[in-house]
Amino acid sequence: MMLNEINYDTYFKTYPNSDGYFGKYGGVYVSDELKRAMEEITDAYFTICKSTKFIGELRRIRREFQGRPTPISHLERLSSSIGNVQLYAKREDLNHTGAHKLNHCMGEALLAKYMGKKKVIAETGAGQHGVALATAAAYFGLECDIYMGSVDIAKQAPNVARMKILGANVIEVKDGLATLKEAVDAAFDAYSKEYDSCIYCIGSVVGPHPFPMMVRDFQSVVGIEAREQFLSMTGELPDALVACVGGGSNSMGIFAGFLNDPVKIYGVEPLGRGAELGNHAASLTYGTEGVMHGFNSIMLKDENGEPAPVYSVASGLDYPSSGPEHAFLRDVGRVKYDAISDDETIDAFFKLSRMEGIIPAIESAHAVAYAMKLAKEMKRGSILISLSGRGDKDMDYIIEKYGIR
């Protein structure tokens, strides 16, 4: 399928199809028992997503609790330091809890209440999803178990503390590399034993259907807001849109607002320390088709065809696959996926902090770094960056590893 064969006017009614596929990517690759659990979630979601009561409650929560809409900021000094291209940032760091993750967590927790569940389960890497879900659980009066790898617990101590203060049970995962993949493995295993009384609130546009669709839908508020705001601010659409991609929830959320527009869209993966396997987590750039965690997408594989060890300076991006919709948009040519290194990311982290007074999450700094690079190539025009989260959680790690530049 080529780019010009897709009708983006009807895109969200067409993709995914009824079996949860975006082209050949997606699906439900789980046990028959868990398939029934996925069908229960799908039926519940399609029922309440059409309900004015659910929609009205979610809008009220976004307005009165999350502080939406989040603004767009013109990064004037950073832009001037590069050239003539104007950089703008959609400020999800100003969403309550400090990142975009609460957008889908409040929706998923509201769904759990509708289904009569008593507990929410999730994995987390950088801790932002864990904090967001712990916040949603506290808001709705639900129990909350968060699985997190030992490596990420050490890197993200402030977010671990926040989750515990909010009442979540943080469960350390020591298996394998003890990062995001292993946390997902452990959370899936726990869910398979408790699905009657709980719901697994996946933290990105990954996992078995309906999660890639459902998380995209909840996150699309970012793109819908951003499109309207940018037009109001400038009288036109941005020339380019840039967002970081791990699993891909923040990027899919902002991309959703612009798929049918004449805007170039870029997804930025973590190149880490370089292109050699094990030194990065750029699955869409270097991976091949494969199934993991209940869905078919593009993944990084070892010599045995299993998920490969991955690395990123950003805990939220060190995942060996990416959402199936991202794989689809790559194949049809609507989104260009590229990668940016640790060094470029940390440079952008400090430049945005010093020039604009905005300390970004390391994940978001990947998008800032790529936008700075792209601005030098474009010469003129405008770029809208998805600033998916703030960098409070990364302070101790940055100071320990890089010092104060």
FIBAFI-572943 format. One line per field, with one value per residue: residue in one letter; z, x, y of N, C-alpha, C in turn. Coordinates in steps of 0.02 Angstrom, whole numbers, plus 50000, padded with zeros to 5 digits. Layout:
// FIBAFI-572943
type: [A/...];
n_Z: [Z/...];
n_X: [X/...];
n_Y: [Y/...];
ca_Z: [Z/...];
ca_X: [X/...];
ca_Y: [Y/...];
c_Z: [Z/...];
c_X: [X/...];
c_Y: [Y/...];
// end
This chain:
// FIBAFI-572943
type: [M/M/L/N/E/I/N/Y/D/T/Y/F/K/T/Y/P/N/S/D/G/Y/F/G/K/Y/G/G/V/Y/V/S/D/E/L/K/R/A/M/E/E/I/T/D/A/Y/F/T/I/C/K/S/T/K/F/I/G/E/L/R/R/I/R/R/E/F/Q/G/R/P/T/P/I/S/H/L/E/R/L/S/S/S/I/G/N/V/Q/L/Y/A/K/R/E/D/L/N/H/T/G/A/H/K/L/N/H/C/M/G/E/A/L/L/A/K/Y/M/G/K/K/K/V/I/A/E/T/G/A/G/Q/H/G/V/A/L/A/T/A/A/A/Y/F/G/L/E/C/D/I/Y/M/G/S/V/D/I/A/K/Q/A/P/N/V/A/R/M/K/I/L/G/A/N/V/I/E/V/K/D/G/L/A/T/L/K/E/A/V/D/A/A/F/D/A/Y/S/K/E/Y/D/S/C/I/Y/C/I/G/S/V/V/G/P/H/P/F/P/M/M/V/R/D/F/Q/S/V/V/G/I/E/A/R/E/Q/F/L/S/M/T/G/E/L/P/D/A/L/V/A/C/V/G/G/G/S/N/S/M/G/I/F/A/G/F/L/N/D/P/V/K/I/Y/G/V/E/P/L/G/R/G/A/E/L/G/N/H/A/A/S/L/T/Y/G/T/E/G/V/M/H/G/F/N/S/I/M/L/K/D/E/N/G/E/P/A/P/V/Y/S/V/A/S/G/L/D/Y/P/S/S/G/P/E/H/A/F/L/R/D/V/G/R/V/K/Y/D/A/I/S/D/D/E/T/I/D/A/F/F/K/L/S/R/M/E/G/I/I/P/A/I/E/S/A/H/A/V/A/Y/A/M/K/L/A/K/E/M/K/R/G/S/I/L/I/S/L/S/G/R/G/D/K/D/M/D/Y/I/I/E/K/Y/G/I/R];
n_Z: [50000/49958/49997/49932/49922/50034/50119/50213/50268/50315/50396/50536/50556/50483/50519/50667/50586/50615/50676/50738/50664/50584/50428/50404/50533/50712/50792/50898/50992/51100/51237/51228/51338/51382/51267/51278/51383/51321/51225/51308/51358/51237/51195/51302/51289/51160/51187/51289/51232/51146/51227/51293/51427/51472/51387/51421/51557/51545/51476/51572/51674/51608/51593/51725/51812/51750/51688/51555/51403/51362/51330/51178/51155/51087/51040/51046/51069/51058/50926/50858/50883/50797/50664/50534/50544/50634/50793/50886/51034/51091/51246/51339/51455/51546/51574/51703/51820/51740/51611/51452/51482/51572/51498/51433/51543/51633/51555/51539/51673/51703/51617/51679/51799/51746/51701/51818/51884/52011/52024/51946/51836/51782/51681/51691/51626/51618/51722/51711/51658/51760/51870/51820/51808/51941/51995/51929/51982/52118/52107/52065/52162/52156/52173/52140/52048/52001/51889/51876/51808/51887/51848/51798/51910/51990/51911/51907/52031/52092/52030/52071/52208/52202/52150/52256/52360/52308/52331/52260/52229/52203/52108/52098/51959/51920/51822/51673/51576/51661/51630/51532/51445/51520/51627/51565/51529/51658/51707/51616/51647/51779/51756/51683/51782/51858/51788/51800/51902/51880/51771/51640/51613/51483/51440/51320/51139/51111/51127/51134/51029/51108/51137/51065/50981/51074/51166/51074/51036/51157/51175/51066/51093/51111/50982/50921/50997/50973/50835/50818/50903/50845/50721/50765/50826/50724/50600/50506/50463/50542/50458/50483/50593/50745/50849/50987/50984/51067/51126/51077/51113/51142/51021/50928/50974/50947/50810/50763/50749/50631/50518/50400/50341/50246/50305/50352/50439/50574/50661/50802/50850/50979/50954/51039/51090/50967/50805/50818/50865/51021/51070/51052/51032/50919/50840/50727/50635/50621/50639/50610/50554/50683/50824/50986/51157/51130/51006/50831/50752/50709/50761/50860/50847/50918/50881/50886/50848/50947/51054/51054/51163/51217/51221/51291/51335/51385/51490/51458/51325/51297/51226/51134/51023/50928/50921/50826/50737/50708/50636/50525/50473/50440/50337/50238/50208/50265/50381/50423/50496/50602/50687/50838/50928/51095/51135/51056/51105/51242/51229/51172/51277/51376/51304/51278/51409/51454/51362/51351/51473/51500/51561/51489/51484/51462/51362/51283/51244/51141/51032/51027/50996/50868/50799/50804/50723/50603/50577/50537/50414/50343/50325/50314/50379/50489/50639/50738/50895/50992/51154/51263/51401/51565/51643/51779/51838/51789/51842/51947/51885/51769/51826/51895/51791/51687/51741/51775/51642];
n_X: [50042/50028/50064/49973/49861/49786/49646/49642/49540/49449/49526/49535/49422/49448/49570/49629/49578/49434/49493/49600/49710/49834/49858/49970/50012/49993/49854/49807/49901/49896/49861/49716/49634/49672/49635/49497/49487/49538/49439/49332/49375/49381/49246/49188/49256/49215/49083/49076/49148/49065/48975/48892/48898/49019/49111/49086/49124/49261/49308/49280/49368/49491/49490/49469/49551/49670/49717/49705/49670/49844/49973/50049/50215/50319/50480/50583/50715/50795/50767/50820/50955/50988/50947/50839/50722/50574/50545/50427/50341/50234/50165/50166/50230/50172/50052/49955/50048/50159/50184/50129/50066/49957/49846/49798/49793/49695/49583/49591/49579/49452/49381/49408/49336/49207/49197/49191/49307/49433/49565/49710/49842/50009/50156/50311/50437/50521/50450/50349/50227/50193/50178/50073/49970/49960/49915/49790/49729/49722/49635/49516/49496/49554/49649/49826/49956/50122/50244/50418/50580/50738/50849/50790/50721/50827/50875/50767/50725/50651/50523/50486/50468/50361/50259/50241/50201/50078/50010/50030/50084/50243/50329/50477/50571/50686/50734/50826/50881/50825/50746/50629/50566/50569/50492/50367/50348/50333/50221/50122/50120/50072/49946/49884/49847/49757/49654/49515/49480/49548/49624/49741/49831/49903/50050/50077/50060/50056/50055/49921/49775/49635/49727/49831/49749/49660/49741/49798/49681/49643/49756/49750/49698/49802/49855/49740/49714/49838/49839/49733/49777/49900/49862/49786/49885/49978/49914/49930/49975/50105/50262/50330/50322/50376/50417/50468/50495/50463/50384/50279/50171/50156/50195/50105/49990/50004/50030/49908/49826/49865/49875/49802/49844/49948/50081/50245/50297/50390/50460/50558/50683/50783/50952/51053/51209/51259/51249/51267/51197/51119/51167/51074/50898/50822/50704/50617/50702/50807/50754/50659/50511/50411/50341/50295/50247/50111/50077/50103/50237/50372/50528/50678/50793/50883/51015/50941/50816/50740/50678/50795/50930/50919/50962/50951/50982/50870/50750/50617/50617/50685/50647/50619/50536/50404/50249/50115/50045/50136/50231/50154/50127/50255/50283/50191/50235/50193/50246/50410/50539/50676/50835/50916/51063/51128/51221/51185/51057/51075/51145/51043/50953/51017/51028/50894/50851/50934/50913/50776/50715/50652/50654/50673/50604/50717/50676/50593/50690/50755/50670/50680/50817/50819/50735/50810/50917/50849/50800/50914/50935/50819/50814/50711/50543/50431/50431/50346/50363/50336/50335/50350/50362/50419/50581/50606/50613/50731/50838/50932/50998/51053/51140/51229/51283/51321/51351/51344/51327];
n_Y: [49940/50110/50283/50372/50294/50291/50353/50486/50557/50467/50390/50357/50284/50175/50117/50044/49886/49777/49669/49721/49764/49864/49877/49750/49746/49733/49661/49517/49428/49325/49211/49101/49122/49251/49316/49321/49410/49525/49544/49575/49699/49770/49770/49841/49964/50009/50027/50127/50232/50293/50352/50490/50522/50464/50529/50662/50660/50629/50741/50839/50800/50818/50956/51010/50939/50891/51005/51040/51134/51105/51225/51295/51340/51467/51442/51551/51605/51491/51459/51570/51551/51452/51481/51532/51459/51433/51370/51280/51221/51095/51089/50967/50942/51023/50967/50890/50795/50800/50750/50678/50560/50550/50576/50458/50374/50421/50398/50257/50214/50262/50182/50058/50075/50080/49949/49881/49843/49819/49847/49919/49876/49901/49929/50020/50130/50255/50301/50394/50349/50262/50350/50428/50331/50290/50408/50419/50304/50338/50446/50384/50289/50160/50007/49990/49920/49934/49885/49885/49896/49855/49933/50049/50092/50134/50240/50326/50380/50491/50479/50352/50373/50463/50381/50291/50378/50414/50300/50183/50014/49977/49866/49785/49731/49610/49528/49478/49615/49702/49815/49910/49814/49695/49735/49748/49613/49555/49623/49581/49445/49449/49504/49404/49318/49385/49445/49445/49531/49647/49772/49783/49920/49972/50061/50128/50144/50006/49824/49698/49714/49794/49897/49976/50055/50113/50186/50275/50345/50408/50487/50570/50693/50781/50808/50861/50976/51043/51070/51160/51263/51301/51351/51459/51536/51566/51572/51476/51305/51205/51177/51061/50920/50852/50716/50613/50434/50289/50167/50239/50330/50471/50526/50466/50523/50663/50658/50614/50724/50784/50703/50710/50825/50942/50922/50885/50742/50682/50547/50513/50409/50325/50328/50305/50246/50215/50128/49992/49835/49823/49940/50037/50085/50088/50032/50044/50096/50004/49877/49721/49633/49564/49473/49521/49537/49522/49580/49614/49691/49801/49750/49742/49612/49473/49351/49236/49268/49322/49457/49586/49642/49810/49986/50148/50318/50372/50314/50289/50256/50140/50013/49864/49865/49945/50037/49961/50043/50142/50068/50039/50169/50205/50112/50150/50273/50393/50446/50493/50403/50422/50429/50485/50527/50489/50589/50701/50718/50750/50869/50948/50945/51026/51146/51186/51202/51307/51411/51430/51411/51293/51136/50987/50818/50680/50595/50679/50770/50706/50731/50870/50884/50826/50913/51030/50993/50968/51096/51165/51108/51140/51279/51381/51413/51321/51222/51107/51040/50896/50912/50804/50782/50837/50870/50841/50714/50666/50734/50695/50588/50649/50745/50662/50585/50673/50796/50975/51074];
ca_Z: [50000/49953/50032/49898/49922/50098/50127/50282/50293/50351/50423/50604/50553/50445/50553/50644/50566/50670/50709/50772/50621/50543/50376/50430/50600/50765/50808/50967/50997/51171/51249/51218/51399/51380/51212/51304/51422/51273/51195/51358/51358/51173/51197/51350/51261/51105/51216/51325/51193/51112/51278/51311/51498/51476/51353/51462/51617/51527/51461/51635/51707/51573/51604/51795/51850/51714/51667/51482/51355/51373/51280/51133/51167/51034/51067/51005/51076/51029/50853/50834/50888/50743/50598/50520/50556/50699/50831/50935/51073/51125/51314/51381/51520/51589/51593/51772/51830/51705/51546/51415/51502/51608/51448/51425/51607/51660/51514/51555/51740/51697/51586/51731/51843/51708/51696/51885/51907/52075/52023/51883/51833/51727/51680/51677/51613/51647/51781/51699/51653/51826/51909/51793/51826/52014/52004/51908/52031/52178/52090/52059/52217/52133/52190/52084/52048/51948/51880/51852/51810/51937/51819/51794/51979/52012/51871/51912/52102/52109/52010/52115/52269/52188/52144/52323/52395/52280/52354/52216/52249/52152/52109/52064/51913/51918/51769/51611/51581/51714/51606/51514/51418/51575/51666/51527/51538/51726/51713/51578/51686/51835/51730/51662/51842/51895/51743/51820/51949/51865/51701/51626/51579/51445/51442/51256/51084/51100/51158/51093/51019/51078/51169/51020/50960/51131/51190/51022/51040/51216/51166/51009/51117/51103/50913/50907/51027/50942/50768/50827/50934/50799/50672/50799/50841/50665/50540/50459/50495/50541/50401/50506/50659/50769/50914/51002/50979/51099/51108/51030/51130/51133/50949/50894/50996/50910/50739/50746/50731/50570/50466/50338/50324/50210/50356/50356/50506/50590/50724/50820/50892/51015/50925/51096/51082/50899/50766/50833/50905/51092/51088/51035/51035/50859/50808/50661/50591/50611/50655/50561/50578/50735/50874/51057/51201/51106/50944/50776/50731/50691/50824/50858/50864/50926/50832/50890/50829/51007/51065/51069/51214/51191/51266/51278/51392/51409/51514/51425/51254/51288/51212/51071/50969/50926/50909/50759/50693/50685/50584/50467/50445/50409/50274/50186/50193/50292/50432/50417/50560/50603/50754/50863/50977/51165/51140/51028/51150/51303/51208/51164/51345/51408/51266/51290/51478/51463/51317/51355/51540/51500/51571/51460/51496/51414/51304/51242/51218/51076/50982/51023/50959/50797/50771/50794/50664/50546/50565/50500/50346/50310/50310/50332/50394/50560/50664/50801/50933/51048/51216/51295/51474/51598/51662/51851/51853/51762/51870/51983/51836/51727/51864/51910/51731/51642/51776/51755/51589];
ca_X: [50000/50066/50038/49915/49805/49751/49602/49651/49476/49416/49580/49523/49369/49475/49628/49638/49517/49398/49537/49653/49769/49851/49891/49990/50037/49944/49825/49802/49942/49897/49825/49643/49605/49681/49595/49430/49495/49545/49373/49292/49397/49360/49173/49175/49280/49172/49019/49079/49177/49008/48929/48900/48916/49091/49147/49079/49165/49332/49321/49282/49432/49546/49487/49471/49601/49734/49740/49705/49724/49912/49989/50106/50264/50366/50549/50611/50787/50825/50760/50868/51022/50999/50939/50775/50665/50544/50529/50372/50334/50171/50192/50138/50263/50127/49996/49964/50098/50220/50194/50068/50040/49893/49792/49766/49783/49629/49535/49594/49552/49380/49357/49411/49278/49147/49196/49186/49372/49455/49637/49744/49911/50046/50229/50336/50508/50543/50410/50295/50165/50178/50152/50007/49920/49951/49873/49722/49703/49704/49577/49456/49490/49573/49716/49872/50021/50166/50304/50472/50645/50786/50891/50749/50708/50887/50881/50708/50706/50596/50458/50470/50442/50294/50211/50228/50162/50010/49978/50042/50130/50295/50357/50541/50583/50758/50750/50856/50914/50790/50721/50559/50539/50559/50435/50307/50341/50308/50152/50078/50114/50027/49879/49856/49823/49711/49614/49444/49468/49589/49636/49810/49831/49966/50075/50093/50019/50083/50015/49868/49714/49624/49768/49860/49695/49630/49789/49799/49620/49647/49811/49738/49682/49862/49857/49681/49728/49896/49821/49692/49818/49951/49826/49767/49945/50017/49873/49946/49999/50178/50290/50352/50301/50429/50403/50507/50458/50485/50323/50252/50106/50154/50201/50043/49941/50009/50024/49837/49794/49893/49886/49769/49867/50012/50134/50293/50295/50452/50464/50628/50701/50847/51011/51095/51281/51278/51206/51277/51144/51133/51186/51019/50831/50790/50674/50589/50759/50851/50721/50621/50445/50411/50288/50312/50198/50043/50063/50151/50262/50442/50565/50749/50800/50949/51031/50891/50752/50707/50690/50866/50946/50919/50989/50942/50991/50803/50718/50552/50625/50726/50600/50643/50486/50366/50179/50100/50024/50198/50259/50111/50138/50321/50280/50153/50272/50163/50291/50480/50569/50748/50861/50961/51108/51131/51259/51144/51000/51096/51159/50978/50926/51046/51013/50825/50848/50969/50888/50703/50689/50612/50694/50632/50621/50767/50639/50573/50750/50768/50632/50711/50880/50806/50707/50866/50953/50805/50796/50973/50927/50761/50830/50655/50482/50415/50430/50311/50392/50298/50375/50306/50366/50469/50640/50618/50629/50798/50889/50986/51036/51091/51195/51277/51316/51346/51368/51309/51367];
ca_Y: [50000/50172/50342/50401/50248/50297/50410/50507/50583/50411/50349/50331/50234/50118/50087/49975/49851/49746/49621/49758/49770/49921/49838/49684/49754/49737/49596/49494/49369/49305/49148/49104/49150/49323/49344/49336/49472/49579/49554/49610/49769/49800/49782/49895/50027/50032/50049/50191/50287/50326/50375/50560/50525/50450/50583/50722/50653/50634/50811/50877/50782/50851/51028/51030/50903/50888/51071/51046/51117/51128/51276/51292/51394/51484/51438/51606/51612/51431/51466/51620/51524/51404/51511/51565/51415/51447/51310/51284/51159/51078/51083/50914/50946/51061/50924/50867/50742/50818/50718/50661/50494/50553/50579/50393/50341/50439/50362/50185/50205/50272/50120/50007/50086/50060/49876/49853/49817/49847/49861/49930/49851/49930/49932/50087/50134/50318/50314/50442/50311/50237/50406/50446/50281/50294/50468/50401/50256/50377/50487/50343/50243/50093/49982/50001/49886/49958/49844/49928/49863/49880/49986/50110/50114/50171/50301/50369/50380/50538/50453/50295/50403/50491/50325/50265/50428/50411/50239/50126/49962/49974/49799/49785/49675/49601/49481/49502/49680/49739/49880/49915/49752/49648/49760/49728/49540/49542/49649/49536/49383/49462/49516/49339/49283/49428/49486/49449/49586/49705/49787/49803/49985/49976/50130/50157/50118/49939/49772/49670/49753/49861/49949/50026/50100/50147/50236/50327/50386/50451/50535/50615/50760/50822/50831/50902/51042/51075/51095/51220/51315/51326/51392/51521/51575/51585/51578/51422/51244/51199/51141/50995/50898/50808/50686/50553/50371/50227/50131/50287/50359/50544/50540/50449/50571/50726/50643/50603/50787/50813/50652/50730/50892/50945/50933/50831/50715/50645/50510/50512/50352/50332/50295/50286/50252/50200/50084/49921/49805/49826/50009/50083/50056/50115/49973/50060/50112/49946/49814/49682/49614/49513/49475/49520/49568/49516/49617/49609/49756/49800/49744/49725/49541/49444/49299/49183/49295/49347/49528/49600/49692/49878/50037/50220/50361/50386/50252/50280/50239/50080/49958/49835/49868/50007/50025/49937/50098/50174/50025/50049/50236/50202/50075/50186/50334/50455/50471/50473/50386/50431/50418/50537/50495/50514/50651/50754/50726/50786/50938/50982/50951/51085/51207/51206/51225/51372/51463/51440/51401/51232/51076/50933/50748/50657/50569/50737/50802/50675/50769/50937/50877/50814/50975/51077/50968/50979/51168/51185/51083/51171/51350/51425/51377/51312/51153/51098/50985/50868/50912/50755/50780/50880/50833/50834/50644/50650/50778/50660/50549/50696/50775/50610/50559/50726/50857/51036/51105];
c_Z: [50000/49986/49999/49895/49986/50099/50200/50310/50334/50387/50490/50608/50518/50482/50628/50619/50626/50708/50742/50731/50586/50485/50404/50503/50652/50785/50883/50973/51071/51178/51239/51278/51399/51321/51235/51346/51376/51240/51243/51360/51294/51174/51243/51321/51206/51129/51246/51283/51152/51162/51296/51384/51506/51446/51394/51525/51602/51510/51524/51672/51674/51589/51677/51835/51816/51695/51592/51461/51378/51317/51230/51148/51105/51064/51029/51009/51047/50953/50825/50836/50831/50674/50591/50532/50627/50732/50882/50972/51102/51194/51356/51448/51570/51603/51664/51774/51785/51639/51514/51442/51536/51560/51439/51491/51638/51620/51531/51624/51742/51666/51638/51779/51809/51706/51765/51911/51971/52075/51952/51889/51775/51735/51674/51667/51647/51710/51769/51692/51721/51871/51886/51813/51901/52031/51987/51957/52095/52166/52091/52115/52199/52163/52128/52095/51989/51947/51846/51860/51860/51911/51818/51862/52005/51976/51886/51984/52119/52089/52050/52180/52259/52183/52213/52364/52373/52298/52311/52248/52193/52159/52067/52022/51902/51860/51711/51621/51633/51693/51582/51488/51473/51620/51632/51535/51606/51735/51676/51617/51745/51812/51711/51721/51878/51852/51760/51863/51933/51790/51693/51584/51544/51435/51376/51203/51062/51132/51111/51084/51078/51102/51121/50995/51018/51158/51139/51028/51100/51208/51109/51030/51108/51032/50895/50935/50988/50874/50774/50854/50885/50745/50703/50810/50778/50601/50489/50499/50496/50478/50420/50577/50682/50839/50924/50999/51016/51080/51060/51048/51120/51059/50913/50913/50957/50835/50718/50725/50663/50511/50399/50314/50285/50256/50355/50429/50517/50659/50741/50870/50926/50982/50980/51083/51012/50869/50781/50880/50978/51117/51075/51046/50976/50817/50737/50610/50573/50619/50596/50594/50630/50786/50944/51095/51170/51042/50894/50755/50705/50756/50811/50884/50874/50875/50833/50871/50887/51014/51088/51130/51183/51244/51242/51341/51424/51427/51478/51352/51243/51282/51143/51014/50970/50909/50837/50711/50668/50628/50519/50434/50414/50341/50220/50171/50221/50344/50417/50486/50553/50675/50773/50922/51047/51169/51114/51074/51212/51287/51202/51232/51378/51370/51277/51361/51485/51421/51326/51425/51545/51506/51545/51488/51445/51352/51256/51210/51152/51020/50972/50982/50885/50764/50759/50732/50600/50527/50524/50426/50308/50288/50330/50345/50469/50577/50731/50834/50985/51108/51266/51371/51501/51628/51736/51868/51834/51796/51902/51934/51793/51764/51878/51848/51689/51677/51754/51703/51589];
c_X: [50044/50029/49974/49855/49763/49709/49606/49589/49441/49466/49562/49463/49393/49530/49625/49573/49487/49440/49598/49716/49773/49891/49906/50012/49981/49920/49824/49838/49951/49860/49750/49609/49612/49645/49525/49432/49501/49478/49327/49310/49375/49286/49156/49197/49234/49103/49025/49107/49123/48959/48943/48921/48992/49131/49146/49122/49239/49351/49325/49347/49490/49548/49501/49527/49670/49761/49745/49658/49792/49930/50042/50151/50308/50436/50592/50686/50823/50822/50812/50940/51040/50996/50871/50714/50640/50522/50474/50368/50264/50189/50156/50173/50220/50062/50008/50003/50159/50233/50126/50032/49971/49834/49758/49754/49715/49574/49532/49565/49477/49347/49356/49352/49214/49140/49191/49251/49393/49527/49659/49816/49946/50121/50249/50411/50536/50504/50351/50227/50144/50148/50082/49954/49908/49907/49800/49690/49682/49640/49513/49448/49504/49640/49761/49938/50062/50230/50358/50539/50692/50828/50853/50731/50766/50892/50825/50681/50650/50528/50437/50439/50372/50242/50192/50187/50089/49974/49988/50091/50181/50332/50420/50550/50658/50781/50786/50895/50882/50770/50649/50530/50523/50501/50369/50294/50308/50236/50103/50067/50066/49955/49845/49827/49767/49660/49540/49430/49507/49593/49709/49808/49898/49986/50092/50047/50045/50036/49961/49811/49667/49672/49801/49809/49671/49677/49796/49740/49622/49701/49798/49717/49741/49865/49799/49691/49783/49879/49782/49734/49869/49920/49807/49827/49977/49976/49887/49967/50075/50201/50310/50330/50352/50410/50449/50463/50495/50432/50282/50186/50104/50155/50136/49988/49944/50004/49951/49802/49813/49899/49856/49789/49933/50069/50180/50298/50357/50446/50537/50642/50769/50903/51061/51168/51305/51236/51216/51223/51164/51151/51131/50952/50790/50760/50649/50644/50798/50817/50688/50556/50450/50356/50318/50256/50129/50027/50119/50172/50333/50482/50638/50758/50873/50960/50981/50821/50710/50719/50761/50873/50948/50946/50966/50956/50924/50767/50652/50557/50662/50682/50617/50593/50454/50294/50164/50078/50084/50230/50220/50124/50208/50317/50244/50184/50243/50209/50362/50509/50645/50770/50911/51001/51100/51164/51218/51085/51019/51115/51094/50945/50952/51030/50942/50817/50876/50938/50814/50674/50643/50659/50653/50650/50674/50733/50622/50633/50773/50733/50660/50775/50868/50777/50761/50906/50914/50801/50855/50968/50872/50774/50774/50593/50471/50412/50394/50338/50343/50344/50336/50310/50421/50524/50654/50643/50701/50855/50947/51030/51080/51151/51249/51318/51350/51369/51326/51351/51360];
c_Y: [50062/50229/50367/50355/50253/50360/50432/50540/50530/50366/50317/50284/50170/50081/50098/49944/49815/49694/49655/49767/49837/49891/49769/49687/49759/49668/49581/49427/49350/49239/49157/49136/49226/49355/49362/49400/49532/49595/49591/49684/49804/49817/49840/49963/50053/50052/50118/50248/50324/50357/50448/50568/50515/50507/50647/50719/50659/50706/50854/50863/50817/50926/51046/50997/50903/50956/51078/51102/51143/51177/51254/51352/51404/51485/51489/51610/51551/51435/51513/51595/51477/51436/51543/51522/51427/51381/51325/51218/51153/51054/51030/50909/50984/51025/50898/50801/50750/50784/50702/50600/50497/50555/50511/50358/50358/50404/50288/50171/50215/50211/50063/50013/50064/49984/49842/49824/49854/49870/49876/49907/49885/49919/50006/50084/50197/50335/50361/50407/50285/50291/50425/50396/50280/50354/50451/50352/50291/50417/50446/50292/50171/50072/49988/49965/49910/49915/49887/49893/49895/49937/50052/50136/50156/50239/50351/50372/50430/50511/50392/50321/50431/50436/50299/50313/50427/50346/50178/50077/49954/49907/49797/49721/49669/49556/49516/49566/49725/49809/49871/49849/49702/49670/49742/49653/49524/49565/49605/49471/49393/49470/49450/49301/49322/49464/49491/49511/49649/49716/49807/49866/49995/50048/50161/50127/50050/49888/49746/49720/49742/49915/49998/50077/50144/50202/50292/50374/50433/50504/50584/50685/50807/50851/50876/50972/51079/51105/51160/51278/51345/51371/51460/51566/51604/51595/51524/51360/51243/51163/51070/50984/50846/50782/50626/50491/50316/50176/50174/50320/50435/50561/50524/50498/50636/50715/50640/50668/50813/50764/50673/50799/50890/50965/50873/50808/50670/50612/50497/50456/50364/50293/50276/50299/50236/50144/50010/49895/49802/49895/50059/50048/50081/50059/49987/50075/50049/49878/49779/49659/49558/49525/49475/49555/49573/49553/49607/49679/49748/49798/49728/49654/49522/49388/49241/49206/49321/49422/49542/49646/49761/49926/50106/50257/50378/50321/50238/50259/50173/50017/49930/49833/49936/49991/50005/49992/50136/50133/50034/50116/50242/50169/50114/50254/50398/50486/50447/50461/50389/50424/50473/50507/50524/50582/50710/50770/50767/50858/50978/50993/51015/51149/51231/51233/51295/51428/51479/51432/51341/51172/51016/50865/50728/50628/50626/50771/50769/50713/50838/50934/50867/50877/51026/51057/50981/51053/51193/51164/51121/51243/51398/51382/51370/51238/51153/51034/50961/50865/50869/50754/50825/50837/50826/50764/50627/50688/50741/50621/50594/50723/50723/50589/50614/50789/50915/51071/51180];
// end
